[in-house]
Amino acid sequence: MDLTIYHNPSCSTSRKVLGFIRDAGIEPKIHLYLKEPLGVEALKNLLAKLEISPRELLRRNGTPYDELGLGNKSLPDDALIEAMAKYPLLIERPVIETDFAAVLCRPPEKAFEILGKA
């Protein structure tokens, strides 16, 4: 099974999830999303696999969330997705993805939702 982790190596949660993956005997594709941002279409596809709204994928702390006014509940999903594409720091991490599913690993143990299927 192919597995991708959208990873930030400076994040302890992301490092922990990467360890879970490797402990399961899987060497994932590591996508350093801060260096290689996801485009709008890739984010839409990922959100569809995650089965969550764009707002649920938004990271607030340590990001330009407040400066961009993203707390405004009247903003459409497309505006949130465009902001995450432009400012990848806004994407909550880590996310793991396979051909059939994706999960936002908050808390990190949510990784086992996919790893249990590996």
N, C-alpha and C positions, 0 to 999 in steps of 0.2 A: 504494500500500500504506500502510495506517495503521501507525504505529510509535509505541510509548510507551517512554519511558525513565523508570525509577524512579530519581530523581536527587537527589543531595545536592550543591548547588553549592559547598560548602566542601571537597569531596573532589576531589583532583587526578585520580584515576582516573575518576571520574564526569565531570568536565569534559573529559577526554581522549576518552572514549567519545562524549560529545555532539558533540565536534569531528569524530570519524570519521563520525558519522551525517550531520552537515551537509555534510561534504566529499563524501559520497555523493549529495548533492543532495536529501536528505530533511529536511523540517522536522518533527521529532517532536512528539508530545504530551508535554509535560514534567510528570510527576507528582512533585511535591515530597512524597514519602511521609512525611517527618518532620512536615510541616505538615498533611497529609491522610492519616492512617494507613489502611492497608488493614485491612479487617475479616477475620474468620476465614474466611469463604467465599471472599473474593477471594484470600487467601493460599493456600487449598487449590487454587483454580483455577490460580493462578500456578505453584505447585509441580508440578501435573500437567503443565503446558506445559513447565516446566523439566526435568521428568523426573529430579528429585533429591529427596532426603529433606529434611524440615524441618531436621534437624541440619546438612545441607550448606549451608543458607541462613543459618545463625546466624553473626552477627558476634560475636567475642569481645572484641577490644581496644576499650577506651574505651566499654564498655557495661556494663549491670548483669548480665551473664552470670554472673559468679562469685557475686555477692550473691544471685542467684535460684537458685543451685544447678543451673544448666542443664547442667553437665558430668556430672551424674548420668545414666549410660547407661540406667538403668531407667525414666526418664521417658518416657511415651508420646508419640507424635508430636503428638497433640492438645494436650498441655500445652505443647509447644514452639511450636506455632502460636498458641495463646492468648497466650503470652508475647510473641511477635513482634507480635501485634495490639495488645497493651497497651503495649508498649515498642518502637516502630518502629526505634529506634536499633539494635536487635538484628538487623535485616535487613541482610545483606551487600549491598554495592552496587558498581557499578550493575547493574541488570537491564534488559534491553531485551526488548520483547514485540511480536509482531505477531499477526495473526489465527491464524496457523498454528504459531507456535513462540515460545519465549522462551529467553534465554541469560543466565547470570550472567557478566558480563564481567570475570572475574579469571583471567588477565591481561586488560587492555583489548582486546587483539587478538582475543579470543574474539567480539567484536562482529561480526567479518567472517563468522562462521558464518551470521548472518542478513543482514548487509548484502550479502554475495555473492549472496544470493537476491533482493535488492531489485530 
